[in-house]
Amino acid sequence: MLFWAVLAVIGAWSGFANLWLHIPALGLLLPVGLAGAALRSPSPRKAAKCCFWTATAAYLGSLYWIALPVHDYGGLNWLLAAPCPVLVAMYLSLYAAVFGWVVHRFGSGGSAWRAGLLIGGAWACLEALRGVALTGFPWLTTSSGLAPWPWAIQAAAWIGGLGLGLVLTTAAAWLLFPGRGTASVRLAGAVVLAAVALFGADRLQDPLTPSARAEVALVQGNIDQGRKWDDKFIQGTVDRYISLSEEVLRGGAEAVIWPETALPFYYQEQSPLRRRVRSFARGEGIALLTGAPAYRMESSGEYTLFNRAYLVNGRNVFESAYDKVHLLPFGEYVPFGDYLPIDKLVQGVGDFAPGQRDDPLVSGDLAMGVLICYEAIFPDLAQERVAKGANLLVNISNDAWFGESSAPLQHLHLSLLRAVEQGRAMVRCTNTGISAFIDPRGRILESTGLFTATAISREMPLLRRTTFYHRHHEAFVWGVFLLTAAAALPGLLRRS
């Protein structure tokens, strides 16, 4: 049991993005190691307990960075900040505990074929639930860990990241449990893994057939988060973004992307700063997409605040906007804020309210489906943008408060998966990095480093055709649950 628990921890620490050692395939050891420990536990209850504490150690090594923003921007000292990643890891480990109980209760004593399918299905079901429970936190998913290898995630265009995680986990379980099966089971696991790799490699050779192309520039301002909302530095922030944009526009870009809340003022108000931004967009004749806080005055006299993305079209001098619909707990609002001794991580404004519309922001051939910050980690949000007609996904974010940690890489890898699932190129623009141009196959065409002020430009393909997964995504989610129930049923009947 200890052997499998150690494998699970090693799999999480090295299989998901970090700054020291990242071997994507080892991420499969997390669910397989937990399953191995569960199957060797003396009872379902002890299997759940073992998986809970093993997963806590596994997730803690990958989520240590949560303490950084809580300390640096949440106002907590280290004695209170340090336990925060432990609490988040323990929350995620509750799902691992359920996984261990299910695997032991319904997988013990059956065939190796069914046990492997139950392991893969149960893990996928719990990843799906983790994406919606308590507003959702689908971080460190099985398929996202493999995103640095584009050939490994191409099947997501057909079965989604959730289905891909099920297939890979099942195959790994068949391959790595020699004590539970025959040579044919182990061979089947190896064949499935090889098939996923070969399919991905072949798909990467298929040429893209975009309906149009657009030259797009992104600007990474590298604004110090500690003084971003200080009135003395706002003018300098706008100057930096305009200066960097002017340099990159010499290449002929038709659209420029600035990050989330790149404008640390209320752009909707008439002010010299607003006029300067509009004059820049009009003078260059470009479409400028930028983030800024916004508000709406209610009849009661109170203000409702939004995390907004503005599209300033310099050619026709019109503006459209998108308000973030899926807000970050403790980043943009504080759940139970009257009872918790912690401030929001976003400085300078109050609690945000969610937006109500998710239509693309359109300029010429560009129909940009906007995902603000961690909205990019939710498959359903990218699905909705493409369903509304987006031919390019745009993720604007501010990862500055994560420092030089694993978080920006983990965030990027989840974005790569969204591009593959939806068959859409993505422009990812952040304040301090990692910013990137991503093609519809999830390949990084060009990216920036962390904590550098830079601007880059790239011609991006605009596709209209949707993926098989996009057209049938709901069926796949239900299919995962039905398949898992079918794998568990013989064990349930035998126990009864």
C-alpha positions as a printed NumPy array, in Angstrom:
array([[  0.   ,   0.   ,   0.   ],
       [  2.813,   2.403,   0.88 ],
       [  4.47 ,   1.758,  -2.486],
       [  1.356,   2.858,  -4.394],
       [  0.84 ,   5.883,  -2.159],
       [  4.407,   7.044,  -2.827],
       [  3.841,   6.564,  -6.568],
       [  0.757,   8.785,  -6.378],
       [  2.666,  11.58 ,  -4.66 ],
       [  5.56 ,  11.359,  -7.109],
       [  3.072,  11.419,  -9.989],
       [  1.471,  14.661,  -8.815],
       [  4.698,  16.429,  -7.936],
       [  6.399,  15.645, -11.25 ],
       [  3.461,  15.059, -13.591],
       [  1.977,  18.545, -13.296],
       [  3.802,  21.735, -14.213],
       [  6.408,  22.935, -11.756],
       [  9.663,  24.874, -11.861],
       [ 11.974,  21.934, -11.232],
       [ 11.04 ,  18.667, -12.934],
       [  8.051,  18.077, -15.182],
       [  7.508,  14.718, -16.885],
       [  3.857,  14.895, -18.085],
       [  3.288,  11.131, -18.385],
       [  3.984,  10.66 , -14.68 ],
       [  0.764,  12.502, -13.882],
       [ -1.071,   9.254, -14.594],
       [  0.562,   7.808, -11.49 ],
       [ -1.66 ,   9.978,  -9.286],
       [ -4.986,   8.181,  -9.941],
       [ -3.339,   4.81 , -10.537],
       [ -1.283,   5.076,  -7.354],
       [ -4.36 ,   6.037,  -5.332],
       [ -6.253,   3.11 ,  -6.841],
       [ -3.414,   0.721,  -6.   ],
       [ -3.376,   1.897,  -2.393],
       [ -7.169,   1.603,  -2.183],
       [ -7.271,  -1.946,  -3.556],
       [ -4.675,  -3.041,  -1.018],
       [ -6.46 ,  -1.479,   1.947],
       [ -8.31 ,  -3.835,   4.313],
       [-11.672,  -2.025,   4.012],
       [-13.42 ,   0.732,   2.009],
       [-13.237,   3.06 ,   5.004],
       [ -9.479,   2.625,   5.354],
       [ -9.086,   2.959,   1.588],
       [-10.832,   6.331,   1.729],
       [ -8.641,   7.454,   4.633],
       [ -5.444,   6.351,   2.902],
       [ -6.388,   8.094,  -0.35 ],
       [ -7.351,  11.271,   1.496],
       [ -3.985,  11.729,   3.188],
       [ -2.014,  10.557,   0.173],
       [ -3.828,  12.999,  -2.093],
       [ -3.345,  15.802,   0.432],
       [  0.426,  15.344,   0.195],
       [  0.203,  15.007,  -3.592],
       [ -1.87 ,  18.15 ,  -4.163],
       [  0.047,  20.203,  -1.613],
       [  3.249,  19.804,  -3.591],
       [  1.512,  21.211,  -6.676],
       [ -0.568,  23.949,  -5.001],
       [  1.992,  25.418,  -2.609],
       [  1.795,  28.687,  -4.569],
       [ -1.63 ,  29.512,  -3.08 ],
       [  0.175,  30.811,   0.003],
       [  1.97 ,  33.498,  -2.03 ],
       [ -0.986,  35.692,  -3.057],
       [ -2.774,  35.1  ,   0.233],
       [  0.265,  36.451,   2.087],
       [  1.4  ,  39.126,  -0.357],
       [ -1.989,  40.568,  -1.32 ],
       [ -4.536,  39.065,   1.06 ],
       [ -3.058,  40.703,   4.13 ],
       [ -2.387,  37.502,   6.087],
       [  0.876,  36.786,   7.843],
       [  2.709,  33.568,   7.052],
       [  1.261,  31.742,  10.069],
       [ -2.197,  32.131,   8.531],
       [ -1.186,  32.059,   4.851],
       [  0.833,  28.838,   4.981],
       [ -2.165,  26.621,   5.917],
       [ -4.211,  27.898,   2.947],
       [ -2.724,  25.513,   0.347],
       [ -3.096,  22.722,   2.891],
       [ -6.809,  23.465,   3.212],
       [ -7.285,  23.568,  -0.574],
       [ -5.335,  20.304,  -0.94 ],
       [ -7.511,  18.716,   1.737],
       [-10.648,  19.892,  -0.067],
       [ -9.495,  18.272,  -3.312],
       [ -8.543,  15.166,  -1.353],
       [-12.163,  14.67 ,  -0.337],
       [-12.774,  13.603,  -3.933],
       [ -9.777,  11.285,  -3.726],
       [-11.259,   9.759,  -0.568],
       [-14.52 ,   9.037,  -2.393],
       [-12.477,   7.595,  -5.249],
       [-10.639,   5.247,  -2.884],
       [-13.868,   4.091,  -1.26 ],
       [-15.523,   3.398,  -4.643],
       [-12.51 ,   1.562,  -6.069],
       [-12.182,  -0.688,  -3.034],
       [-15.918,  -1.232,  -2.599],
       [-16.749,  -2.063,  -6.225],
       [-13.38 ,  -2.974,  -7.774],
       [-11.985,  -5.543,  -5.397],
       [-12.21 ,  -9.166,  -6.443],
       [-13.432,  -8.515,  -9.971],
       [-11.724,  -8.873, -13.304],
       [ -8.765,  -6.687, -14.187],
       [-10.654,  -5.397, -17.227],
       [-13.526,  -4.075, -15.157],
       [-11.286,  -2.804, -12.363],
       [ -9.304,  -0.672, -14.805],
       [-12.455,   0.733, -16.357],
       [-13.873,   1.5  , -12.913],
       [-10.668,   3.29 , -11.908],
       [-10.643,   5.444, -15.036],
       [-14.373,   6.14 , -14.915],
       [-14.548,   6.967, -11.201],
       [-11.601,   9.338, -11.492],
       [-13.172,  11.091, -14.491],
       [-16.54 ,  11.405, -12.747],
       [-14.941,  13.029,  -9.729],
       [-12.961,  15.415, -11.96 ],
       [-16.26 ,  16.402, -13.577],
       [-17.865,  17.015, -10.18 ],
       [-14.832,  18.963,  -9.012],
       [-15.386,  21.303, -11.954],
       [-18.851,  22.36 , -10.764],
       [-19.037,  21.863,  -6.978],
       [-18.696,  25.037,  -4.893],
       [-18.341,  27.161,  -8.09 ],
       [-15.798,  24.653,  -9.454],
       [-12.047,  24.185,  -9.28 ],
       [-10.978,  21.921, -12.195],
       [ -7.273,  22.516, -11.615],
       [ -4.649,  19.76 , -12.023],
       [ -6.843,  17.592, -14.24 ],
       [ -5.311,  14.446, -15.696],
       [ -5.362,  15.626, -19.31 ],
       [ -4.023,  19.124, -18.536],
       [ -0.85 ,  17.615, -17.124],
       [ -0.118,  16.191, -20.593],
       [ -0.725,  19.494, -22.416],
       [  3.012,  20.227, -22.972],
       [  2.964,  17.224, -25.331],
       [  0.485,  18.291, -28.053],
       [  0.402,  14.798, -29.549],
       [ -0.84 ,  13.432, -26.232],
       [ -3.997,  15.592, -26.077],
       [ -5.321,  15.566, -29.658],
       [ -8.019,  13.056, -28.752],
       [ -9.601,  15.844, -26.675],
       [-11.004,  17.245, -29.932],
       [-13.161,  14.092, -30.069],
       [-13.792,  13.108, -26.444],
       [-12.811,  16.222, -24.487],
       [-10.307,  16.505, -21.694],
       [-12.641,  14.553, -19.429],
       [-12.931,  11.616, -21.824],
       [ -9.22 ,  11.681, -22.529],
       [ -8.488,  11.474, -18.807],
       [-10.785,   8.456, -18.534],
       [ -9.097,   6.648, -21.428],
       [ -5.559,   7.343, -20.243],
       [ -6.247,   6.449, -16.608],
       [ -7.974,   3.209, -17.6  ],
       [ -5.103,   2.235, -19.884],
       [ -2.513,   3.048, -17.227],
       [ -4.42 ,   0.955, -14.67 ],
       [ -4.509,  -2.019, -17.054],
       [ -0.802,  -1.641, -17.733],
       [  0.459,  -1.12 , -14.185],
       [ -1.507,  -3.722, -12.22 ],
       [  0.322,  -6.948, -13.185],
       [ -0.863,  -8.697, -10.072],
       [ -4.512,  -8.346, -11.054],
       [ -4.602,  -9.463, -14.652],
       [ -3.127, -11.404, -17.486],
       [ -0.67 , -10.447, -20.175],
       [ -3.592,  -9.553, -22.456],
       [ -4.78 ,  -6.877, -20.016],
       [ -1.348,  -5.323, -19.766],
       [ -0.998,  -5.468, -23.531],
       [ -4.348,  -3.731, -23.967],
       [ -3.195,  -0.894, -21.723],
       [ -0.028,  -0.433, -23.735],
       [ -1.951,  -0.552, -27.024],
       [ -4.437,   2.122, -25.9  ],
       [ -1.667,   4.46 , -24.767],
       [  0.184,   3.919, -28.041],
       [ -3.011,   4.508, -30.028],
       [ -3.61 ,   7.851, -28.293],
       [ -0.046,   8.908, -29.074],
       [ -0.161,   7.762, -32.712],
       [ -3.538,   9.385, -33.304],
       [ -2.222,  12.637, -31.86 ],
       [  0.95 ,  12.577, -33.918],
       [ -1.04 ,  11.917, -37.082],
       [ -3.547,  14.684, -36.366],
       [ -0.767,  17.206, -35.873],
       [  0.226,  16.576, -39.497],
       [ -3.231,  17.509, -40.828],
       [ -3.191,  21.022, -42.306],
       [ -5.486,  23.65 , -40.853],
       [ -8.083,  25.126, -43.214],
       [ -9.039,  28.485, -41.692],
       [-11.808,  30.587, -43.188],
       [ -9.62 ,  33.666, -42.652],
       [ -6.482,  34.837, -40.893],
       [ -5.795,  37.866, -38.74 ],
       [ -2.595,  39.49 , -37.524],
       [ -2.947,  39.896, -33.773],
       [ -0.565,  41.488, -31.272],
       [ -0.439,  40.97 , -27.527],
       [  1.176,  43.265, -24.995],
       [  2.575,  42.071, -21.666],
       [  3.037,  45.187, -19.556],
       [  4.696,  43.602, -16.502],
       [  3.084,  46.106, -14.123],
       [  4.013,  45.677, -10.472],
       [  0.922,  44.309,  -8.753],
       [  1.843,  46.054,  -5.511],
       [  1.449,  49.517,  -7.03 ],
       [ -0.879,  48.858,  -9.937],
       [ -3.84 ,  50.585,  -8.291],
       [ -1.818,  53.491,  -6.916],
       [ -3.058,  56.722,  -8.539],
       [  0.512,  57.945,  -8.974],
       [  1.351,  55.088, -11.351],
       [ -1.806,  54.885, -13.493],
       [ -0.569,  57.366, -16.09 ],
       [  2.703,  55.443, -16.382],
       [  0.789,  52.19 , -16.858],
       [ -1.154,  53.592, -19.814],
       [  2.033,  55.067, -21.266],
       [  3.777,  51.694, -21.103],
       [  0.987,  49.812, -22.841],
       [  0.711,  52.367, -25.61 ],
       [  4.476,  52.527, -26.1  ],
       [  4.824,  48.731, -26.323],
       [  1.858,  48.579, -28.683],
       [  3.291,  51.189, -31.018],
       [  6.473,  49.153, -31.341],
       [  4.734,  45.93 , -32.309],
       [  2.194,  47.606, -34.609],
       [  4.922,  48.283, -37.115],
       [  4.328,  44.712, -38.28 ],
       [  0.81 ,  45.539, -39.439],
       [ -1.364,  43.941, -36.742],
       [ -5.09 ,  44.65 , -37.015],
       [ -5.913,  43.852, -33.391],
       [ -4.044,  44.418, -30.124],
       [ -4.764,  42.574, -26.878],
       [ -3.986,  44.037, -23.456],
       [ -4.357,  41.933, -20.252],
       [ -7.056,  41.706, -17.613],
       [ -7.5  ,  45.078, -15.832],
       [ -4.644,  46.507, -17.9  ],
       [ -6.387,  49.842, -17.381],
       [ -6.533,  50.337, -13.594],
       [ -9.272,  52.979, -13.809],
       [-12.912,  53.177, -14.855],
       [-12.599,  53.411, -18.612],
       [-16.33 ,  54.067, -18.995],
       [-15.927,  57.511, -17.405],
       [-14.971,  60.503, -19.502],
       [-11.382,  61.274, -18.539],
       [ -8.048,  62.252, -20.141],
       [ -6.868,  58.629, -19.793],
       [ -9.914,  57.296, -21.641],
       [ -9.453,  59.867, -24.392],
       [ -5.803,  58.896, -24.718],
       [ -6.637,  55.217, -25.169],
       [ -9.365,  55.978, -27.717],
       [ -7.095,  58.367, -29.58 ],
       [ -4.402,  55.698, -29.758],
       [ -6.803,  53.068, -31.166],
       [ -8.267,  55.555, -33.654],
       [ -4.878,  56.853, -34.734],
       [ -3.549,  53.344, -35.392],
       [ -6.82 ,  52.15 , -36.927],
       [ -6.805,  48.964, -34.867],
       [ -9.172,  46.972, -32.687],
       [ -7.972,  47.173, -29.083],
       [ -9.207,  44.607, -26.56 ],
       [ -8.316,  45.551, -23.003],
       [ -9.419,  44.769, -19.478],
       [-10.662,  47.369, -16.981],
       [-12.965,  47.499, -13.966],
       [-16.469,  48.783, -14.643],
       [-19.601,  49.633, -12.71 ],
       [-23.342,  50.126, -13.027],
       [-25.262,  52.505, -10.789],
       [-28.406,  50.914,  -9.407],
       [-31.679,  52.684,  -8.629],
       [-30.831,  52.335,  -4.945],
       [-27.797,  54.541,  -5.455],
       [-25.366,  51.686,  -4.913],
       [-22.8  ,  50.478,  -7.466],
       [-22.497,  47.042,  -9.023],
       [-18.924,  46.336, -10.119],
       [-17.74 ,  44.174, -13.028],
       [-14.472,  42.748, -14.299],
       [-14.803,  43.881, -17.911],
       [-13.112,  43.455, -21.269],
       [-13.598,  46.361, -23.678],
       [-13.226,  46.165, -27.435],
       [-12.304,  49.625, -28.718],
       [-12.577,  49.615, -32.501],
       [-10.375,  52.398, -33.841],
       [-11.608,  52.152, -37.416],
       [-15.305,  52.677, -36.755],
       [-14.95 ,  54.23 , -33.303],
       [-17.421,  51.938, -31.576],
       [-17.062,  49.952, -28.397],
       [-18.432,  46.656, -27.1  ],
       [-17.75 ,  44.845, -23.861],
       [-17.838,  41.514, -22.043],
       [-18.225,  41.174, -18.269],
       [-16.649,  38.17 , -16.594],
       [-19.338,  35.637, -15.728],
       [-17.412,  33.149, -13.57 ],
       [-15.779,  35.05 , -10.735],
       [-12.818,  33.89 ,  -8.677],
       [-13.624,  33.294,  -4.988],
       [-11.351,  35.354,  -2.739],
       [ -9.933,  37.048,  -5.845],
       [-12.965,  39.002,  -7.024],
       [-15.377,  38.436,  -4.186],
       [-15.15 ,  36.918,  -0.716],
       [-17.67 ,  34.162,   0.075],
       [-19.031,  34.692,   3.581],
       [-16.977,  37.87 ,   3.705],
       [-18.619,  39.001,   6.947],
       [-17.205,  35.968,   8.749],
       [-13.772,  35.332,   7.204],
       [-10.708,  37.394,   8.296],
       [ -9.36 ,  37.871,   4.759],
       [ -9.51 ,  40.56 ,   2.082],
       [ -9.852,  40.082,  -1.648],
       [ -6.647,  39.577,  -3.58 ],
       [ -7.755,  42.148,  -6.184],
       [ -6.79 ,  45.554,  -4.944],
       [ -8.353,  48.926,  -5.565],
       [-12.005,  47.945,  -6.092],
       [-14.793,  46.219,  -4.203],
       [-16.497,  42.919,  -4.842],
       [-17.357,  42.157,  -8.467],
       [-20.682,  40.877,  -9.778],
       [-20.946,  38.305, -12.587],
       [-21.849,  39.385, -16.112],
       [-24.824,  38.019, -18.002],
       [-23.715,  37.838, -21.662],
       [-21.05 ,  35.751, -23.394],
       [-21.353,  36.882, -27.009],
       [-18.102,  37.281, -28.971],
       [-16.59 ,  40.727, -29.397],
       [-16.542,  41.297, -33.15 ],
       [-14.268,  43.398, -35.345],
       [-14.129,  42.589, -39.05 ],
       [-13.371,  38.897, -39.498],
       [-12.493,  38.553, -35.82 ],
       [-15.132,  37.135, -33.479],
       [-13.308,  36.939, -30.166],
       [-14.657,  34.671, -27.443],
       [-13.277,  36.245, -24.274],
       [-12.261,  34.232, -21.225],
       [-11.059,  36.398, -18.346],
       [ -8.439,  34.937, -16.01 ],
       [ -9.343,  31.494, -14.689],
       [-12.439,  31.232, -16.891],
       [-10.051,  29.448, -19.269],
       [ -9.924,  26.406, -16.976],
       [-13.643,  25.638, -17.438],
       [-14.516,  23.572, -20.544],
       [-18.138,  24.731, -20.571],
       [-17.213,  28.415, -20.826],
       [-15.058,  27.9  , -23.921],
       [-17.83 ,  25.689, -25.295],
       [-20.353,  28.523, -24.888],
       [-18.094,  31.081, -26.576],
       [-17.67 ,  28.909, -29.667],
       [-21.378,  28.051, -29.719],
       [-22.066,  31.791, -29.932],
       [-19.818,  32.063, -33.003],
       [-16.319,  32.782, -31.696],
       [-13.6  ,  31.998, -34.255],
       [-10.774,  32.981, -31.891],
       [-10.502,  32.438, -28.137],
       [ -8.887,  35.238, -26.144],
       [ -7.776,  34.663, -22.564],
       [ -6.78 ,  37.851, -20.76 ],
       [ -5.397,  37.344, -17.294],
       [ -3.329,  38.829, -14.493],
       [ -1.178,  36.122, -12.923],
       [  1.113,  38.647, -11.244],
       [  0.199,  37.618,  -7.706],
       [  1.433,  34.056,  -8.234],
       [  5.056,  35.214,  -8.398],
       [  7.666,  32.911,  -9.9  ],
       [  5.78 ,  29.737,  -9.114],
       [  4.176,  26.803, -10.892],
       [  0.785,  28.517, -11.158],
       [  1.328,  30.414, -14.465],
       [  2.458,  27.198, -16.169],
       [ -0.45 ,  25.189, -14.775],
       [ -2.854,  27.918, -15.916],
       [ -1.305,  27.934, -19.4  ],
       [ -1.612,  24.159, -19.776],
       [ -5.33 ,  24.264, -19.018],
       [ -5.685,  26.92 , -21.728],
       [ -3.958,  24.655, -24.249],
       [ -6.573,  21.996, -23.605],
       [ -9.434,  24.442, -24.314],
       [ -7.929,  25.225, -27.725],
       [ -7.826,  21.538, -28.687],
       [-11.306,  20.746, -27.369],
       [-12.898,  23.577, -29.33 ],
       [-10.632,  23.578, -32.394],
       [ -9.916,  27.276, -31.981],
       [ -6.696,  29.245, -31.881],
       [ -6.185,  31.172, -28.659],
       [ -4.401,  34.384, -27.79 ],
       [ -3.425,  34.387, -24.13 ],
       [ -2.379,  37.808, -22.826],
       [ -1.28 ,  38.288, -19.216],
       [  0.215,  41.133, -17.221],
       [  3.422,  39.378, -16.181],
       [  3.371,  36.127, -18.203],
       [  3.055,  33.593, -19.481],
       [  1.458,  35.128, -22.599],
       [  1.209,  32.969, -25.709],
       [ -0.147,  32.412, -29.184],
       [ -1.734,  28.937, -29.319],
       [ -2.92 ,  27.188, -32.464],
       [ -6.108,  25.03 , -32.673],
       [ -4.016,  21.904, -32.051],
       [ -2.802,  23.222, -28.697],
       [  0.714,  24.021, -29.936],
       [  2.406,  27.117, -28.541],
       [  3.427,  29.156, -31.579],
       [  5.199,  31.822, -29.542],
       [  5.288,  32.759, -25.878],
       [  6.779,  35.251, -23.455],
       [  8.783,  34.778, -20.282],
       [  7.738,  35.654, -16.767],
       [  8.077,  39.219, -15.482],
       [  9.178,  40.841, -18.726],
       [  7.619,  43.815, -20.499],
       [  7.207,  42.837, -24.131],
       [  4.9  ,  42.804, -27.138],
       [  4.687,  40.169, -29.874],
       [  2.596,  39.753, -33.   ],
       [  1.401,  36.702, -34.919],
       [ -0.935,  35.764, -37.755],
       [ -3.676,  33.597, -36.273],
       [ -6.022,  31.179, -38.1  ],
       [ -9.754,  31.864, -37.732],
       [-11.781,  28.645, -37.961],
       [-15.522,  28.129, -38.253],
       [-15.73 ,  24.349, -38.213],
       [-16.453,  22.851, -34.802],
       [-14.94 ,  19.718, -33.285],
       [-16.749,  16.442, -32.691],
       [-16.441,  17.093, -28.958],
       [-18.034,  20.536, -29.308],
       [-21.035,  19.061, -31.094],
       [-21.534,  16.201, -28.624],
       [-19.987,  17.388, -25.357],
       [-23.07 ,  16.804, -23.195],
       [-23.349,  13.226, -24.402],
       [-19.73 ,  12.611, -23.405],
       [-20.252,  13.894, -19.856],
       [-23.289,  11.688, -19.345],
       [-21.489,   8.827, -21.061],
       [-18.663,   8.993, -18.526],
       [-21.103,   8.618, -15.636],
       [-23.054,   5.802, -17.305],
       [-19.883,   3.9  , -18.181],
       [-18.629,   4.18 , -14.613],
       [-21.967,   2.975, -13.246],
       [-21.825,  -0.01 , -15.577],
       [-18.308,  -0.854, -14.388],
       [-19.4  ,  -0.606, -10.746],
       [-22.619,  -2.596, -11.138],
       [-21.132,  -6.136, -11.016],
       [-19.275,  -5.246,  -7.84 ],
       [-22.46 ,  -3.86 ,  -6.331],
       [-24.448,  -6.991,  -7.199],
       [-21.713,  -9.278,  -5.89 ],
       [-21.546,  -7.428,  -2.57 ],
       [-25.331,  -7.526,  -2.244]])
